Amino acid sequence: MTNSVGDTLKTIGIFNDSFPPIMDGVSLATKNYAYWLHQKNQPVCVITPKSPNYSDNEPYPIYRYTSVPILGRKPYRIGLPEIDRNFKTDINHISFGLVHAHCPFSSGRLALSIAKKQKIPFVATFHSKYRDDFEHSVYNKFIAKQMTNEIIRFFEKADEVWIPQASVEETIREYGFKGKVEIVDNGNDFATKEPIEPIKKAARKELNVADNELMFLFVGQHIWEKNTRLIVESLAEIKDLPFKMFFVGTGYARADLKDLADKLDLSSKVQFMGVITERDKIRQYYAAADLFLFPSIYDNAPLVIREAGAMQTPSILIKGSSSAENIVDNFNGFLIEDSVESFAAKLRELINSPEKIKNAGLNASQSIARSWESVTDEVLDRYRHLMQRKWKK
């Protein structure tokens, strides 16, 4: 197996601090990068922290290193590769062709170290609003800014910095990054050419959603930064209407969010399902839903909107948010103001407009649900050009 300049392909290393069983957008991106590179006969491995009581079962190698829990951010973990002798022995025997970091923390720093040592290309994708995370963790904006500056110094050392959609550039520039960025889409492992209606009908039956009920869905971290309070408070304004709401995931705000739903007399309509790791089961929830509720102004290019769209489930998003970049109001989704009044009014309108929901869902499936296989063709081409440039130096 050779690349475009005739040399044997070396291993591509995909580095991230979250990987299944931790399920978030970046974890899924990491998994799909590795899976589809492997499917395309590119040697690949994943490097990530250990998760307790979990055994990997992927068709490509996964190298895990010692980790400890992050207090208050279950299930996330801090990786400690420098103290894991067995891991270091294993990783030192790998000849990489390129390393790609999907976060700037333990795995990202390890990727940078390997790139310097082996003199290979180093790619880093800017996925998250790190400063928001820091401000929540340390409760001090000055310290959070210093931590963000350190993150930017990390990205400045990459051969290429990738972002998942154009609007993310505004965030990385706001943080102080002055270098070039490349837009490389995220994909979607639910993209399908199968007829959706039979899938939706079976999913609704399985989840016990009545024909006269609308089903709403949220998938993601249960944290206040994702504007989850707005969802519950808006649902309280329409509790006279027939609907069911499912929250899938977990996070530090889960218990308080559930208490809020109970306090607002929504316990018979709102269900908290916890973490669901089986992709087929998650797909079922997306398929059964009429609307995906995602009023987050925290996220950059969230995969969940694309996953919902692949199942012809349109999203309700905040106008002007990064999450809403690829959404045209009333075409492939719905946009609202960041207020209970606007959200509740939109829900009331759409409950009485099933055709509008159906048309937006169809358009979402055609406009925002690009497959991971297609994305990986572009990624692999970019990798090869990067390696080629490095070899010529």
Rosetta blueprint (number, residue, H / E / L):
1 M L
2 T E
3 N L
4 S L
5 V L
6 G L
7 D L
8 T E
9 L L
10 K L
11 T E
12 I E
13 G E
14 I E
15 F E
16 N L
17 D L
18 S L
19 F L
20 P L
21 P L
22 I L
23 M L
24 D L
25 G H
26 V H
27 S H
28 L H
29 A H
30 T H
31 K H
32 N H
33 Y H
34 A H
35 Y H
36 W H
37 L H
38 H H
39 Q H
40 K L
41 N L
42 Q L
43 P L
44 V E
45 C E
46 V E
47 I E
48 T E
49 P E
50 K L
51 S L
52 P L
53 N L
54 Y L
55 S L
56 D L
57 N L
58 E L
59 P L
60 Y L
61 P L
62 I E
63 Y E
64 R E
65 Y E
66 T L
67 S E
68 V E
69 P E
70 I L
71 L L
72 G L
73 R L
74 K L
75 P L
76 Y L
77 R E
78 I E
79 G E
80 L L
81 P H
82 E H
83 I H
84 D L
85 R H
86 N H
87 F H
88 K H
89 T H
90 D H
91 I H
92 N H
93 H L
94 I L
95 S L
96 F E
97 G E
98 L E
99 V E
100 H E
101 A E
102 H L
103 C L
104 P L
105 F L
106 S H
107 S H
108 G H
109 R H
110 L H
111 A H
112 L H
113 S H
114 I H
115 A H
116 K H
117 K H
118 Q H
119 K L
120 I L
121 P L
122 F E
123 V E
124 A E
125 T E
126 F L
127 H L
128 S L
129 K L
130 Y H
131 R H
132 D H
133 D H
134 F H
135 E H
136 H H
137 S H
138 V H
139 Y L
140 N L
141 K H
142 F H
143 I H
144 A H
145 K H
146 Q H
147 M H
148 T H
149 N H
150 E H
151 I H
152 I H
153 R H
154 F H
155 F H
156 E H
157 K L
158 A L
159 D L
160 E E
161 V E
162 W E
163 I E
164 P L
165 Q L
166 A L
167 S L
168 V H
169 E H
170 E H
171 T H
172 I H
173 R H
174 E H
175 Y L
176 G L
177 F L
178 K L
179 G L
180 K L
181 V E
182 E E
183 I E
184 V L
185 D L
186 N L
187 G L
188 N E
189 D L
190 F L
191 A L
192 T L
193 K L
194 E L
195 P L
196 I H
197 E H
198 P H
199 I H
200 K H
201 K H
202 A H
203 A H
204 R H
205 K H
206 E H
207 L L
208 N L
209 V L
210 A L
211 D L
212 N L
213 E L
214 L E
215 M E
216 F E
217 L E
218 F E
219 V E
220 G L
221 Q L
222 H L
223 I L
224 W H
225 E H
226 K H
227 N L
228 T H
229 R H
230 L H
231 I H
232 V H
233 E H
234 S H
235 L H
236 A H
237 E L
238 I L
239 K L
240 D L
241 L L
242 P L
243 F E
244 K E
245 M E
246 F E
247 F E
248 V E
249 G L
250 T L
251 G L
252 Y L
253 A L
254 R H
255 A H
256 D H
257 L H
258 K H
259 D H
260 L H
261 A H
262 D H
263 K H
264 L L
265 D L
266 L L
267 S L
268 S L
269 K L
270 V E
271 Q E
272 F E
273 M L
274 G L
275 V L
276 I L
277 T L
278 E L
279 R H
280 D H
281 K H
282 I H
283 R H
284 Q H
285 Y H
286 Y H
287 A H
288 A H
289 A L
290 D L
291 L E
292 F E
293 L E
294 F L
295 P L
296 S L
297 I L
298 Y L
299 D L
300 N L
301 A L
302 P L
303 L H
304 V H
305 I H
306 R H
307 E H
308 A H
309 G H
310 A H
311 M L
312 Q L
313 T L
314 P L
315 S E
316 I E
317 L E
318 I E
319 K L
320 G L
321 S L
322 S H
323 S H
324 A H
325 E L
326 N L
327 I L
328 V L
329 D E
330 N L
331 F L
332 N L
333 G E
334 F E
335 L E
336 I E
337 E L
338 D L
339 S L
340 V H
341 E H
342 S H
343 F H
344 A H
345 A H
346 K H
347 L H
348 R H
349 E H
350 L H
351 I H
352 N L
353 S L
354 P H
355 E H
356 K H
357 I H
358 K H
359 N H
360 A H
361 G H
362 L H
363 N H
364 A H
365 S H
366 Q H
367 S H
368 I L
369 A L
370 R L
371 S E
372 W H
373 E H
374 S H
375 V H
376 T H
377 D H
378 E H
379 V H
380 L H
381 D H
382 R H
383 Y H
384 R H
385 H H
386 L H
387 M H
388 Q H
389 R H
390 K H
391 W H
392 K H
393 K L
